[in-house]
Amino acid sequence: PDTTSSSGGEEEGWDISLRAGRRFLIDGEVDKTEDGWTEARVKFLDSSEEEETEISSAMKGPSSTESIGDRLSVARAIQKCKEFTAPNMNMNGSLSLVDRWIELAKENERHPGQIDVLLKQLGEIPPEHEPTERALWVGALINPLPSMGVATEIRPALLVSKKAEERVQVALEGLLKSIRHMDGSQRLN
């Protein structure tokens, strides 16, 4: 809808982007108001509760073989999380994957200090024993807003993944692809 400024002149519509700080699910119906915005009830998600549910539901699974496999999924996610910050012999100077990405991203900043500001906004990387939070942090790192154009968009895949192990794998693959793109060894299409 057209809006009018206090000076009486016509204004153009706004395009607003929101940056979420917490994941949520829409709970029930989604309504569009007469004024044009959308309203819905939401349920905020807690990663540690999701991972506990993943473990406990696996223990109640149909067979002991399946439940062990699913229960170990969170353990594998925690183990894979170490790859983000452990020294990596395949990286220059044996940097961790995250440190190598930061080093390369600073060389590809759209404006000086962009990565330092991003790191300040993100805060410290979550600990290894919080695999979902760590994967989401990596997703926010390599897909900042506004985009740097140095990584495949992984945020949707992170958000729709049902298990911690899937989220960690999405983040790990996205981080590696971005590093390869920035170091020139394998450019993104």
C-alpha positions, 0 to 999 in steps of 0.5 A: 500500500502507498504511504504518505509522509508527514510532509504530504509527499508519496513514499515508496514501500519498504523492503525489510530484512530481519535477522533472527537470533533464535530458531522457531516453528510456526505453531498453528495457523498463519494469518495475514492482517488487514494492515498487510503483515503476517501473524502466527504463534511460534514455538522457540526451539532449544538445541540441547532439548532437540539433541536430548530428544534425539538420543532418548527417542533413539533409545525407545526405537523399534530395535536395539540395532537402530536405537544404537545407531541413532543414539550415536548420531549425536555422539558423531555430531559432537566428534565432527564438531572438532573438525571446525576448530582443530588444527588441520594439516591440509590448511596453510600453517595447519590452521583450523577450518574456521581460522582458515576461512576467516583468514581467506574471508578477510582477503575477500571483504567487501569493505574493510573490517567486515569480518571483524564486525561479523565475528564480534556480532557472532560471539565465540564459537559454541563448544563442541558438545553443542553440535547444533549451535556450533553448526548454526554459528558456522552457517552464520559465519559463512553466510553473513547478511549482507552476503559476501558471495564467497559461500553456497547458501547453507542456512535453509539446509541447516534449518530444515535438517532434523538431526544434529549430525545432519546440521554439522555435516551441512556446515562442514561441507559449506565451510570446506566449499567456501575455503576451496572457492576463496583459495582458488582450488575449486571455484563455486559455480 
